[in-house]
Amino acid sequence: MSHAPDASGSAGSDTPHSDTPHPDTSHSDTSPSHSSPSDTPHLDFAGTTPYEDYVQADVLTHLQHPLSDDPGEMVFLVTTQVMELWFTVIVHEWETASRALREDRIQVAVDALKRSVRELEALNASWKPLGQLTPAQFNSYRSALGEGSGFQSAMYRRMEFLLGDKSASMLVPHRGAPRVHAELEKALHEPSLYDETLRLLARRGLPVPGAVVERDLSRKYEPSPEVEQVWAGIYADADQHTELIRLGEALTDVGELVWRWRNDHLVATRRAMGSKTGTGGSAGVAWLEKRATKNVFPELWTARSHV
């Protein structure tokens, strides 16, 4: 029978020992209570688990209340709820970036924007479970939605406001929810992510027009030829504006994925319901087609033709 290696790493007691001194283990307590951690995790808790206390998984997994017997409704319901959670974290990132830009901390803003790009990728992937619905499958539970529609999402509206796509009329659906309405009204009158960017450029001495910096923040941002020239100048002088180009590219990444989100929404809707009127009374596909043609942070796209 072979011998197990001794403390020196040699097999057998007659093998010469190394000169390396051995630790004195004569007083070691080898009782189970003082041994190395067990492979078995801690399973016994007095109340709910620490994981549940932190994540609130039981709350999340019991928020689904389908209104039809169709199994596809559960997929639609959970996917939509997941989208709402992604809206929430993306709003958090963009508000973090906006605050950092206001404080002239560009790298902090860029970091938040880069995180939001990964989150937008995950959000956009949420269309995959819905994108293969046939009209018959969608119709099997569409009546359960009633007049419900994604454009009524308050958190999505906050995302749109942060992108500069503002409209006071979009507060109307939320008049019956005072807290939500107040949050949206506050967001309507605050600078968007792009407003904060343009204000930073102006503080850096770049010729952003005063009319742009001091515009009515409650209105949708409209492209400016002067702002387009500012971005063209930034991109044309990479050595002087390295930091601002990093910011511009991070915003462009966000803008690209917002555009993809809108197009994926359009395709999923077109497959599921064709050109029928939307569940919330909108023009459905026609309304989404119009939305899909719009770019956020518009001058970041048009300025590239002038560099």
Beta strands, then each sheet from edge to edge (+ up, - down):
end
